[in-house]
Amino acid sequence: MNQQKFMFRLENGRVSARAGLGFYSKVDLGIAKYHFELGAGKANFQWA
């Protein structure tokens, strides 16, 4: 649905991600987290 109902936050090298409201928002968040890891490089941050 391309609504992008998720948010990323960076604090002290730790990244947190949360899904907003929406029918597929948790699925979309998983896809977004995967793309974040591809772009940032998994060795450059930690998930909170």
mmCIF entry with sequence, helices, sheets and N, C-alpha, C, O atoms, coordinates in Angstrom:
data_MODEL
# 
_entry.id   MODEL 
# 
_entity.id                         1 
_entity.type                       polymer 
_entity.pdbx_number_of_molecules   1 
# 
_entity_poly.entity_id                      1 
_entity_poly.type                           'polypeptide(L)' 
_entity_poly.nstd_linkage                   no 
_entity_poly.nstd_monomer                   no 
_entity_poly.pdbx_seq_one_letter_code       MNQQKFMFRLENGRVSARAGLGFYSKVDLGIAKYHFELGAGKANFQWA 
_entity_poly.pdbx_seq_one_letter_code_can   MNQQKFMFRLENGRVSARAGLGFYSKVDLGIAKYHFELGAGKANFQWA 
_entity_poly.pdbx_strand_id                 A 
# 
loop_
_entity_poly_seq.entity_id 
_entity_poly_seq.num 
_entity_poly_seq.mon_id 
_entity_poly_seq.hetero 
1 1  MET n 
1 2  ASN n 
1 3  GLN n 
1 4  GLN n 
1 5  LYS n 
1 6  PHE n 
1 7  MET n 
1 8  PHE n 
1 9  ARG n 
1 10 LEU n 
1 11 GLU n 
1 12 ASN n 
1 13 GLY n 
1 14 ARG n 
1 15 VAL n 
1 16 SER n 
1 17 ALA n 
1 18 ARG n 
1 19 ALA n 
1 20 GLY n 
1 21 LEU n 
1 22 GLY n 
1 23 PHE n 
1 24 TYR n 
1 25 SER n 
1 26 LYS n 
1 27 VAL n 
1 28 ASP n 
1 29 LEU n 
1 30 GLY n 
1 31 ILE n 
1 32 ALA n 
1 33 LYS n 
1 34 TYR n 
1 35 HIS n 
1 36 PHE n 
1 37 GLU n 
1 38 LEU n 
1 39 GLY n 
1 40 ALA n 
1 41 GLY n 
1 42 LYS n 
1 43 ALA n 
1 44 ASN n 
1 45 PHE n 
1 46 GLN n 
1 47 TRP n 
1 48 ALA n 
# 
_struct_asym.id          A 
_struct_asym.entity_id   1 
# 
loop_
_struct_conf.conf_type_id 
_struct_conf.id 
_struct_conf.pdbx_PDB_helix_id 
_struct_conf.beg_label_comp_id 
_struct_conf.beg_label_asym_id 
_struct_conf.beg_label_seq_id 
_struct_conf.pdbx_beg_PDB_ins_code 
_struct_conf.end_label_comp_id 
_struct_conf.end_label_asym_id 
_struct_conf.end_label_seq_id 
_struct_conf.pdbx_end_PDB_ins_code 
_struct_conf.beg_auth_comp_id 
_struct_conf.beg_auth_asym_id 
_struct_conf.beg_auth_seq_id 
_struct_conf.end_auth_comp_id 
_struct_conf.end_auth_asym_id 
_struct_conf.end_auth_seq_id 
_struct_conf.pdbx_PDB_helix_class 
_struct_conf.details 
_struct_conf.pdbx_PDB_helix_length 
HELX_P HELX_P1 AA1 SER A 25 ? ALA A 40 ? SER A 25 ALA A 40 1 ? 16 
HELX_P HELX_P2 AA2 LYS A 42 ? ASN A 44 ? LYS A 42 ASN A 44 5 ? 3  
# 
_struct_conf_type.id          HELX_P 
_struct_conf_type.criteria    ? 
_struct_conf_type.reference   ? 
# 
_struct_sheet.id               AA1 
_struct_sheet.type             ? 
_struct_sheet.number_strands   3 
_struct_sheet.details          ? 
# 
loop_
_struct_sheet_order.sheet_id 
_struct_sheet_order.range_id_1 
_struct_sheet_order.range_id_2 
_struct_sheet_order.offset 
_struct_sheet_order.sense 
AA1 1 2 ? anti-parallel 
AA1 2 3 ? parallel      
# 
loop_
_struct_sheet_range.sheet_id 
_struct_sheet_range.id 
_struct_sheet_range.beg_label_comp_id 
_struct_sheet_range.beg_label_asym_id 
_struct_sheet_range.beg_label_seq_id 
_struct_sheet_range.pdbx_beg_PDB_ins_code 
_struct_sheet_range.end_label_comp_id 
_struct_sheet_range.end_label_asym_id 
_struct_sheet_range.end_label_seq_id 
_struct_sheet_range.pdbx_end_PDB_ins_code 
_struct_sheet_range.beg_auth_comp_id 
_struct_sheet_range.beg_auth_asym_id 
_struct_sheet_range.beg_auth_seq_id 
_struct_sheet_range.end_auth_comp_id 
_struct_sheet_range.end_auth_asym_id 
_struct_sheet_range.end_auth_seq_id 
AA1 1 PHE A 6  ? GLU A 11 ? PHE A 6  GLU A 11 
AA1 2 ARG A 14 ? ALA A 19 ? ARG A 14 ALA A 19 
AA1 3 GLN A 46 ? TRP A 47 ? GLN A 46 TRP A 47 
# 
loop_
_atom_site.group_PDB 
_atom_site.id 
_atom_site.type_symbol 
_atom_site.label_atom_id 
_atom_site.label_alt_id 
_atom_site.label_comp_id 
_atom_site.label_asym_id 
_atom_site.label_entity_id 
_atom_site.label_seq_id 
_atom_site.pdbx_PDB_ins_code 
_atom_site.Cartn_x 
_atom_site.Cartn_y 
_atom_site.Cartn_z 
_atom_site.occupancy 
_atom_site.B_iso_or_equiv 
_atom_site.pdbx_formal_charge 
_atom_site.auth_seq_id 
_atom_site.auth_comp_id 
_atom_site.auth_asym_id 
_atom_site.auth_atom_id 
_atom_site.pdbx_PDB_model_num 
ATOM 1   N N  . MET A 1 1  ? 0.826  -1.196 0.000  1.00 0.00 ? 1  MET A N  1 
ATOM 2   C CA . MET A 1 1  ? 0.000  0.000  0.000  1.00 0.00 ? 1  MET A CA 1 
ATOM 3   C C  . MET A 1 1  ? 0.867  1.257  0.000  1.00 0.00 ? 1  MET A C  1 
ATOM 4   O O  . MET A 1 1  ? 0.360  2.355  -0.230 1.00 0.00 ? 1  MET A O  1 
ATOM 5   N N  . ASN A 1 2  ? 2.182  1.109  0.257  1.00 0.00 ? 2  ASN A N  1 
ATOM 6   C CA . ASN A 1 2  ? 3.138  2.202  0.205  1.00 0.00 ? 2  ASN A CA 1 
ATOM 7   C C  . ASN A 1 2  ? 2.765  3.384  1.096  1.00 0.00 ? 2  ASN A C  1 
ATOM 8   O O  . ASN A 1 2  ? 2.873  4.539  0.682  1.00 0.00 ? 2  ASN A O  1 
ATOM 9   N N  . GLN A 1 3  ? 2.327  3.093  2.315  1.00 0.00 ? 3  GLN A N  1 
ATOM 10  C CA . GLN A 1 3  ? 1.953  4.162  3.236  1.00 0.00 ? 3  GLN A CA 1 
ATOM 11  C C  . GLN A 1 3  ? 3.082  4.534  4.192  1.00 0.00 ? 3  GLN A C  1 
ATOM 12  O O  . GLN A 1 3  ? 3.018  5.579  4.839  1.00 0.00 ? 3  GLN A O  1 
ATOM 13  N N  . GLN A 1 4  ? 4.102  3.707  4.290  1.00 0.00 ? 4  GLN A N  1 
ATOM 14  C CA . GLN A 1 4  ? 5.286  3.971  5.110  1.00 0.00 ? 4  GLN A CA 1 
ATOM 15  C C  . GLN A 1 4  ? 4.930  4.354  6.539  1.00 0.00 ? 4  GLN A C  1 
ATOM 16  O O  . GLN A 1 4  ? 5.322  5.416  7.024  1.00 0.00 ? 4  GLN A O  1 
ATOM 17  N N  . LYS A 1 5  ? 4.186  3.483  7.207  1.00 0.00 ? 5  LYS A N  1 
ATOM 18  C CA . LYS A 1 5  ? 3.769  3.738  8.587  1.00 0.00 ? 5  LYS A CA 1 
ATOM 19  C C  . LYS A 1 5  ? 4.749  3.100  9.564  1.00 0.00 ? 5  LYS A C  1 
ATOM 20  O O  . LYS A 1 5  ? 4.400  2.170  10.291 1.00 0.00 ? 5  LYS A O  1 
ATOM 21  N N  . PHE A 1 6  ? 5.974  3.607  9.574  1.00 0.00 ? 6  PHE A N  1 
ATOM 22  C CA . PHE A 1 6  ? 6.980  3.144  10.509 1.00 0.00 ? 6  PHE A CA 1 
ATOM 23  C C  . PHE A 1 6  ? 7.941  4.284  10.798 1.00 0.00 ? 6  PHE A C  1 
ATOM 24  O O  . PHE A 1 6  ? 8.015  5.258  10.048 1.00 0.00 ? 6  PHE A O  1 
ATOM 25  N N  . MET A 1 7  ? 8.683  4.148  11.907 1.00 0.00 ? 7  MET A N  1 
ATOM 26  C CA . MET A 1 7  ? 9.620  5.196  12.308 1.00 0.00 ? 7  MET A CA 1 
ATOM 27  C C  . MET A 1 7  ? 10.898 4.560  12.815 1.00 0.00 ? 7  MET A C  1 
ATOM 28  O O  . MET A 1 7  ? 10.864 3.572  13.549 1.00 0.00 ? 7  MET A O  1 
ATOM 29  N N  . PHE A 1 8  ? 12.023 5.127  12.422 1.00 0.00 ? 8  PHE A N  1 
ATOM 30  C CA . PHE A 1 8  ? 13.332 4.705  12.897 1.00 0.00 ? 8  PHE A CA 1 
ATOM 31  C C  . PHE A 1 8  ? 13.894 5.789  13.800 1.00 0.00 ? 8  PHE A C  1 
ATOM 32  O O  . PHE A 1 8  ? 13.681 6.977  13.558 1.00 0.00 ? 8  PHE A O  1 
ATOM 33  N N  . ARG A 1 9  ? 14.620 5.376  14.854 1.00 0.00 ? 9  ARG A N  1 
ATOM 34  C CA . ARG A 1 9  ? 15.255 6.325  15.764 1.00 0.00 ? 9  ARG A CA 1 
ATOM 35  C C  . ARG A 1 9  ? 16.668 5.829  16.051 1.00 0.00 ? 9  ARG A C  1 
ATOM 36  O O  . ARG A 1 9  ? 16.876 4.646  16.323 1.00 0.00 ? 9  ARG A O  1 
ATOM 37  N N  . LEU A 1 10 ? 17.639 6.741  15.990 1.00 0.00 ? 10 LEU A N  1 
ATOM 38  C CA . LEU A 1 10 ? 19.039 6.434  16.272 1.00 0.00 ? 10 LEU A CA 1 
ATOM 39  C C  . LEU A 1 10 ? 19.452 7.149  17.538 1.00 0.00 ? 10 LEU A C  1 
ATOM 40  O O  . LEU A 1 10 ? 19.321 8.369  17.640 1.00 0.00 ? 10 LEU A O  1 
ATOM 41  N N  . GLU A 1 11 ? 19.953 6.390  18.511 1.00 0.00 ? 11 GLU A N  1 
ATOM 42  C CA . GLU A 1 11 ? 20.476 6.960  19.756 1.00 0.00 ? 11 GLU A CA 1 
ATOM 43  C C  . GLU A 1 11 ? 21.713 6.176  20.159 1.00 0.00 ? 11 GLU A C  1 
ATOM 44  O O  . GLU A 1 11 ? 21.632 4.977  20.427 1.00 0.00 ? 11 GLU A O  1 
ATOM 45  N N  . ASN A 1 12 ? 22.853 6.844  20.203 1.00 0.00 ? 12 ASN A N  1 
ATOM 46  C CA . ASN A 1 12 ? 24.123 6.242  20.643 1.00 0.00 ? 12 ASN A CA 1 
ATOM 47  C C  . ASN A 1 12 ? 24.472 4.968  19.878 1.00 0.00 ? 12 ASN A C  1 
ATOM 48  O O  . ASN A 1 12 ? 24.899 3.981  20.476 1.00 0.00 ? 12 ASN A O  1 
ATOM 49  N N  . GLY A 1 13 ? 24.294 4.987  18.578 1.00 0.00 ? 13 GLY A N  1 
ATOM 50  C CA . GLY A 1 13 ? 24.649 3.848  17.746 1.00 0.00 ? 13 GLY A CA 1 
ATOM 51  C C  . GLY A 1 13 ? 23.646 2.710  17.768 1.00 0.00 ? 13 GLY A C  1 
ATOM 52  O O  . GLY A 1 13 ? 23.870 1.674  17.142 1.00 0.00 ? 13 GLY A O  1 
ATOM 53  N N  . ARG A 1 14 ? 22.547 2.888  18.477 1.00 0.00 ? 14 ARG A N  1 
ATOM 54  C CA . ARG A 1 14 ? 21.490 1.869  18.535 1.00 0.00 ? 14 ARG A CA 1 
ATOM 55  C C  . ARG A 1 14 ? 20.266 2.377  17.790 1.00 0.00 ? 14 ARG A C  1 
ATOM 56  O O  . ARG A 1 14 ? 19.817 3.505  17.998 1.00 0.00 ? 14 ARG A O  1 
ATOM 57  N N  . VAL A 1 15 ? 19.743 1.540  16.933 1.00 0.00 ? 15 VAL A N  1 
ATOM 58  C CA . VAL A 1 15 ? 18.598 1.912  16.099 1.00 0.00 ? 15 VAL A CA 1 
ATOM 59  C C  . VAL A 1 15 ? 17.368 1.167  16.600 1.00 0.00 ? 15 VAL A C  1 
ATOM 60  O O  . VAL A 1 15 ? 17.400 -0.046 16.806 1.00 0.00 ? 15 VAL A O  1 
ATOM 61  N N  . SER A 1 16 ? 16.296 1.904  16.791 1.00 0.00 ? 16 SER A N  1 
ATOM 62  C CA . SER A 1 16 ? 15.018 1.273  17.119 1.00 0.00 ? 16 SER A CA 1 
ATOM 63  C C  . SER A 1 16 ? 14.045 1.580  15.986 1.00 0.00 ? 16 SER A C  1 
ATOM 64  O O  . SER A 1 16 ? 14.153 2.604  15.312 1.00 0.00 ? 16 SER A O  1 
ATOM 65  N N  . ALA A 1 17 ? 13.113 0.686  15.796 1.00 0.00 ? 17 ALA A N  1 
ATOM 66  C CA . ALA A 1 17 ? 12.116 0.849  14.745 1.00 0.00 ? 17 ALA A CA 1 
ATOM 67  C C  . ALA A 1 17 ? 10.767 0.459  15.314 1.00 0.00 ? 17 ALA A C  1 
ATOM 68  O O  . ALA A 1 17 ? 10.659 -0.486 16.095 1.00 0.00 ? 17 ALA A O  1 
ATOM 69  N N  . ARG A 1 18 ? 9.744  1.190  14.918 1.00 0.00 ? 18 ARG A N  1 
ATOM 70  C CA . ARG A 1 18 ? 8.404  0.831  15.375 1.00 0.00 ? 18 ARG A CA 1 
ATOM 71  C C  . ARG A 1 18 ? 7.417  1.007  14.244 1.00 0.00 ? 18 ARG A C  1 
ATOM 72  O O  . ARG A 1 18 ? 7.595  1.844  13.360 1.00 0.00 ? 18 ARG A O  1 
ATOM 73  N N  . ALA A 1 19 ? 6.381  0.206  14.290 1.00 0.00 ? 19 ALA A N  1 
ATOM 74  C CA . ALA A 1 19 ? 5.337  0.253  13.273 1.00 0.00 ? 19 ALA A CA 1 
ATOM 75  C C  . ALA A 1 19 ? 4.209  1.146  13.746 1.00 0.00 ? 19 ALA A C  1 
ATOM 76  O O  . ALA A 1 19 ? 3.889  1.182  14.935 1.00 0.00 ? 19 ALA A O  1 
ATOM 77  N N  . GLY A 1 20 ? 3.614  1.859  12.823 1.00 0.00 ? 20 GLY A N  1 
ATOM 78  C CA . GLY A 1 20 ? 2.438  2.654  13.118 1.00 0.00 ? 20 GLY A CA 1 
ATOM 79  C C  . GLY A 1 20 ? 1.194  1.812  12.946 1.00 0.00 ? 20 GLY A C  1 
ATOM 80  O O  . GLY A 1 20 ? 1.263  0.583  12.933 1.00 0.00 ? 20 GLY A O  1 
ATOM 81  N N  . LEU A 1 21 ? 0.067  2.465  12.817 1.00 0.00 ? 21 LEU A N  1 
ATOM 82  C CA . LEU A 1 21 ? -1.204 1.767  12.632 1.00 0.00 ? 21 LEU A CA 1 
ATOM 83  C C  . LEU A 1 21 ? -1.425 1.470  11.159 1.00 0.00 ? 21 LEU A C  1 
ATOM 84  O O  . LEU A 1 21 ? -1.076 2.272  10.292 1.00 0.00 ? 21 LEU A O  1 
ATOM 85  N N  . GLY A 1 22 ? -1.994 0.340  10.892 1.00 0.00 ? 22 GLY A N  1 
ATOM 86  C CA . GLY A 1 22 ? -2.290 -0.037 9.517  1.00 0.00 ? 22 GLY A CA 1 
ATOM 87  C C  . GLY A 1 22 ? -2.314 -1.538 9.380  1.00 0.00 ? 22 GLY A C  1 
ATOM 88  O O  . GLY A 1 22 ? -1.710 -2.256 10.177 1.00 0.00 ? 22 GLY A O  1 
ATOM 89  N N  . PHE A 1 23 ? -3.013 -2.010 8.369  1.00 0.00 ? 23 PHE A N  1 
ATOM 90  C CA . PHE A 1 23 ? -3.234 -3.438 8.191  1.00 0.00 ? 23 PHE A CA 1 
ATOM 91  C C  . PHE A 1 23 ? -1.933 -4.200 7.946  1.00 0.00 ? 23 PHE A C  1 
ATOM 92  O O  . PHE A 1 23 ? -1.733 -5.267 8.528  1.00 0.00 ? 23 PHE A O  1 
ATOM 93  N N  . TYR A 1 24 ? -1.061 -3.685 7.113  1.00 0.00 ? 24 TYR A N  1 
ATOM 94  C CA . TYR A 1 24 ? 0.199  -4.369 6.785  1.00 0.00 ? 24 TYR A CA 1 
ATOM 95  C C  . TYR A 1 24 ? 1.413  -3.685 7.393  1.00 0.00 ? 24 TYR A C  1 
ATOM 96  O O  . TYR A 1 24 ? 2.535  -3.922 6.944  1.00 0.00 ? 24 TYR A O  1 
ATOM 97  N N  . SER A 1 25 ? 1.221  -2.847 8.397  1.00 0.00 ? 25 SER A N  1 
ATOM 98  C CA . SER A 1 25 ? 2.333  -2.041 8.907  1.00 0.00 ? 25 SER A CA 1 
ATOM 99  C C  . SER A 1 25 ? 3.463  -2.888 9.494  1.00 0.00 ? 25 SER A C  1 
ATOM 100 O O  . SER A 1 25 ? 4.627  -2.514 9.351  1.00 0.00 ? 25 SER A O  1 
ATOM 101 N N  . LYS A 1 26 ? 3.166  -4.012 10.145 1.00 0.00 ? 26 LYS A N  1 
ATOM 102 C CA . LYS A 1 26 ? 4.238  -4.849 10.707 1.00 0.00 ? 26 LYS A CA 1 
ATOM 103 C C  . LYS A 1 26 ? 5.014  -5.557 9.603  1.00 0.00 ? 26 LYS A C  1 
ATOM 104 O O  . LYS A 1 26 ? 6.228  -5.723 9.717  1.00 0.00 ? 26 LYS A O  1 
ATOM 105 N N  . VAL A 1 27 ? 4.346  -5.972 8.553  1.00 0.00 ? 27 VAL A N  1 
ATOM 106 C CA . VAL A 1 27 ? 5.033  -6.572 7.408  1.00 0.00 ? 27 VAL A CA 1 
ATOM 107 C C  . VAL A 1 27 ? 5.914  -5.526 6.741  1.00 0.00 ? 27 VAL A C  1 
ATOM 108 O O  . VAL A 1 27 ? 7.071  -5.794 6.420  1.00 0.00 ? 27 VAL A O  1 
ATOM 109 N N  . ASP A 1 28 ? 5.362  -4.332 6.533  1.00 0.00 ? 28 ASP A N  1 
ATOM 110 C CA . ASP A 1 28 ? 6.131  -3.243 5.931  1.00 0.00 ? 28 ASP A CA 1 
ATOM 111 C C  . ASP A 1 28 ? 7.333  -2.878 6.794  1.00 0.00 ? 28 ASP A C  1 
ATOM 112 O O  . ASP A 1 28 ? 8.394  -2.555 6.259  1.00 0.00 ? 28 ASP A O  1 
ATOM 113 N N  . LEU A 1 29 ? 7.190  -2.922 8.116  1.00 0.00 ? 29 LEU A N  1 
ATOM 114 C CA . LEU A 1 29 ? 8.307  -2.618 9.008  1.00 0.00 ? 29 LEU A CA 1 
ATOM 115 C C  . LEU A 1 29 ? 9.423  -3.635 8.837  1.00 0.00 ? 29 LEU A C  1 
ATOM 116 O O  . LEU A 1 29 ? 10.596 -3.260 8.826  1.00 0.00 ? 29 LEU A O  1 
ATOM 117 N N  . GLY A 1 30 ? 9.094  -4.892 8.705  1.00 0.00 ? 30 GLY A N  1 
ATOM 118 C CA . GLY A 1 30 ? 10.112 -5.919 8.474  1.00 0.00 ? 30 GLY A CA 1 
ATOM 119 C C  . GLY A 1 30 ? 10.874 -5.681 7.186  1.00 0.00 ? 30 GLY A C  1 
ATOM 120 O O  . GLY A 1 30 ? 12.094 -5.837 7.144  1.00 0.00 ? 30 GLY A O  1 
ATOM 121 N N  . ILE A 1 31 ? 10.168 -5.307 6.146  1.00 0.00 ? 31 ILE A N  1 
ATOM 122 C CA . ILE A 1 31 ? 10.808 -5.005 4.862  1.00 0.00 ? 31 ILE A CA 1 
ATOM 123 C C  . ILE A 1 31 ? 11.702 -3.780 4.995  1.00 0.00 ? 31 ILE A C  1 
ATOM 124 O O  . ILE A 1 31 ? 12.821 -3.769 4.480  1.00 0.00 ? 31 ILE A O  1 
ATOM 125 N N  . ALA A 1 32 ? 11.215 -2.744 5.685  1.00 0.00 ? 32 ALA A N  1 
ATOM 126 C CA . ALA A 1 32 ? 11.993 -1.519 5.871  1.00 0.00 ? 32 ALA A CA 1 
ATOM 127 C C  . ALA A 1 32 ? 13.250 -1.789 6.699  1.00 0.00 ? 32 ALA A C  1 
ATOM 128 O O  . ALA A 1 32 ? 14.314 -1.251 6.396  1.00 0.00 ? 32 ALA A O  1 
ATOM 129 N N  . LYS A 1 33 ? 13.136 -2.623 7.747  1.00 0.00 ? 33 LYS A N  1 
ATOM 130 C CA . LYS A 1 33 ? 14.309 -2.960 8.554  1.00 0.00 ? 33 LYS A CA 1 
ATOM 131 C C  . LYS A 1 33 ? 15.344 -3.712 7.730  1.00 0.00 ? 33 LYS A C  1 
ATOM 132 O O  . LYS A 1 33 ? 16.544 -3.483 7.880  1.00 0.00 ? 33 LYS A O  1 
ATOM 133 N N  . TYR A 1 34 ? 14.895 -4.595 6.873  1.00 0.00 ? 34 TYR A N  1 
ATOM 134 C CA . TYR A 1 34 ? 15.809 -5.327 6.000  1.00 0.00 ? 34 TYR A CA 1 
ATOM 135 C C  . TYR A 1 34 ? 16.545 -4.368 5.068  1.00 0.00 ? 34 TYR A C  1 
ATOM 136 O O  . TYR A 1 34 ? 17.760 -4.477 4.900  1.00 0.00 ? 34 TYR A O  1 
ATOM 137 N N  . HIS A 1 35 ? 15.827 -3.441 4.471  1.00 0.00 ? 35 HIS A N  1 
ATOM 138 C CA . HIS A 1 35 ? 16.461 -2.466 3.584  1.00 0.00 ? 35 HIS A CA 1 
ATOM 139 C C  . HIS A 1 35 ? 17.397 -1.535 4.353  1.00 0.00 ? 35 HIS A C  1 
ATOM 140 O O  . HIS A 1 35 ? 18.431 -1.125 3.827  1.00 0.00 ? 35 HIS A O  1 
ATOM 141 N N  . PHE A 1 36 ? 17.042 -1.199 5.591  1.00 0.00 ? 36 PHE A N  1 
ATOM 142 C CA . PHE A 1 36 ? 17.917 -0.386 6.429  1.00 0.00 ? 36 PHE A CA 1 
ATOM 143 C C  . PHE A 1 36 ? 19.241 -1.114 6.651  1.00 0.00 ? 36 PHE A C  1 
ATOM 144 O O  . PHE A 1 36 ? 20.309 -0.511 6.533  1.00 0.00 ? 36 PHE A O  1 
ATOM 145 N N  . GLU A 1 37 ? 19.176 -2.401 6.970  1.00 0.00 ? 37 GLU A N  1 
ATOM 146 C CA . GLU A 1 37 ? 20.392 -3.193 7.179  1.00 0.00 ? 37 GLU A CA 1 
ATOM 147 C C  . GLU A 1 37 ? 21.236 -3.258 5.919  1.00 0.00 ? 37 GLU A C  1 
ATOM 148 O O  . GLU A 1 37 ? 22.462 -3.169 5.993  1.00 0.00 ? 37 GLU A O  1 
ATOM 149 N N  . LEU A 1 38 ? 20.607 -3.410 4.771  1.00 0.00 ? 38 LEU A N  1 
ATOM 150 C CA . LEU A 1 38 ? 21.353 -3.450 3.510  1.00 0.00 ? 38 LEU A CA 1 
ATOM 151 C C  . LEU A 1 38 ? 22.074 -2.132 3.254  1.00 0.00 ? 38 LEU A C  1 
ATOM 152 O O  . LEU A 1 38 ? 23.233 -2.129 2.840  1.00 0.00 ? 38 LEU A O  1 
ATOM 153 N N  . GLY A 1 39 ? 21.404 -1.028 3.493  1.00 0.00 ? 39 GLY A N  1 
ATOM 154 C CA . GLY A 1 39 ? 21.982 0.283  3.210  1.00 0.00 ? 39 GLY A CA 1 
ATOM 155 C C  . GLY A 1 39 ? 23.018 0.719  4.230  1.00 0.00 ? 39 GLY A C  1 
ATOM 156 O O  . GLY A 1 39 ? 24.053 1.276  3.864  1.00 0.00 ? 39 GLY A O  1 
ATOM 157 N N  . ALA A 1 40 ? 22.750 0.469  5.516  1.00 0.00 ? 40 ALA A N  1 
ATOM 158 C CA . ALA A 1 40 ? 23.640 0.952  6.575  1.00 0.00 ? 40 ALA A CA 1 
ATOM 159 C C  . ALA A 1 40 ? 24.804 0.004  6.828  1.00 0.00 ? 40 ALA A C  1 
ATOM 160 O O  . ALA A 1 40 ? 25.849 0.421  7.327  1.00 0.00 ? 40 ALA A O  1 
ATOM 161 N N  . GLY A 1 41 ? 24.632 -1.249 6.492  1.00 0.00 ? 41 GLY A N  1 
ATOM 162 C CA . GLY A 1 41 ? 25.663 -2.244 6.829  1.00 0.00 ? 41 GLY A CA 1 
ATOM 163 C C  . GLY A 1 41 ? 25.458 -2.725 8.242  1.00 0.00 ? 41 GLY A C  1 
ATOM 164 O O  . GLY A 1 41 ? 25.516 -1.934 9.183  1.00 0.00 ? 41 GLY A O  1 
ATOM 165 N N  . LYS A 1 42 ? 25.221 -3.997 8.403  1.00 0.00 ? 42 LYS A N  1 
ATOM 166 C CA . LYS A 1 42 ? 24.857 -4.565 9.697  1.00 0.00 ? 42 LYS A CA 1 
ATOM 167 C C  . LYS A 1 42 ? 25.923 -4.360 10.779 1.00 0.00 ? 42 LYS A C  1 
ATOM 168 O O  . LYS A 1 42 ? 25.602 -4.372 11.968 1.00 0.00 ? 42 LYS A O  1 
ATOM 169 N N  . ALA A 1 43 ? 27.181 -4.172 10.382 1.00 0.00 ? 43 ALA A N  1 
ATOM 170 C CA . ALA A 1 43 ? 28.271 -3.985 11.338 1.00 0.00 ? 43 ALA A CA 1 
ATOM 171 C C  . ALA A 1 43 ? 28.344 -2.560 11.888 1.00 0.00 ? 43 ALA A C  1 
ATOM 172 O O  . ALA A 1 43 ? 29.103 -2.304 12.822 1.00 0.00 ? 43 ALA A O  1 
ATOM 173 N N  . ASN A 1 44 ? 27.573 -1.632 11.329 1.00 0.00 ? 44 ASN A N  1 
ATOM 174 C CA . ASN A 1 44 ? 27.678 -0.216 11.699 1.00 0.00 ? 44 ASN A CA 1 
ATOM 175 C C  . ASN A 1 44 ? 26.674 0.246  12.752 1.00 0.00 ? 44 ASN A C  1 
ATOM 176 O O  . ASN A 1 44 ? 26.697 1.413  13.142 1.00 0.00 ? 44 ASN A O  1 
ATOM 177 N N  . PHE A 1 45 ? 25.802 -0.631 13.219 1.00 0.00 ? 45 PHE A N  1 
ATOM 178 C CA . PHE A 1 45 ? 24.788 -0.246 14.204 1.00 0.00 ? 45 PHE A CA 1 
ATOM 179 C C  . PHE A 1 45 ? 24.282 -1.498 14.913 1.00 0.00 ? 45 PHE A C  1 
ATOM 180 O O  . PHE A 1 45 ? 24.597 -2.618 14.511 1.00 0.00 ? 45 PHE A O  1 
ATOM 181 N N  . GLN A 1 46 ? 23.498 -1.300 15.967 1.00 0.00 ? 46 GLN A N  1 
ATOM 182 C CA . GLN A 1 46 ? 22.839 -2.403 16.669 1.00 0.00 ? 46 GLN A CA 1 
ATOM 183 C C  . GLN A 1 46 ? 21.364 -2.081 16.779 1.00 0.00 ? 46 GLN A C  1 
ATOM 184 O O  . GLN A 1 46 ? 20.992 -0.918 16.935 1.00 0.00 ? 46 GLN A O  1 
ATOM 185 N N  . TRP A 1 47 ? 20.518 -3.099 16.698 1.00 0.00 ? 47 TRP A N  1 
ATOM 186 C CA . TRP A 1 47 ? 19.096 -2.896 16.919 1.00 0.00 ? 47 TRP A CA 1 
ATOM 187 C C  . TRP A 1 47 ? 18.845 -2.772 18.406 1.00 0.00 ? 47 TRP A C  1 
ATOM 188 O O  . TRP A 1 47 ? 19.423 -3.512 19.202 1.00 0.00 ? 47 TRP A O  1 
ATOM 189 N N  . ALA A 1 48 ? 18.001 -1.858 18.780 1.00 0.00 ? 48 ALA A N  1 
ATOM 190 C CA . ALA A 1 48 ? 17.654 -1.660 20.194 1.00 0.00 ? 48 ALA A CA 1 
ATOM 191 C C  . ALA A 1 48 ? 16.589 -2.641 20.615 1.00 0.00 ? 48 ALA A C  1 
ATOM 192 O O  . ALA A 1 48 ? 16.164 -2.632 21.770 1.00 0.00 ? 48 ALA A O  1 
# 
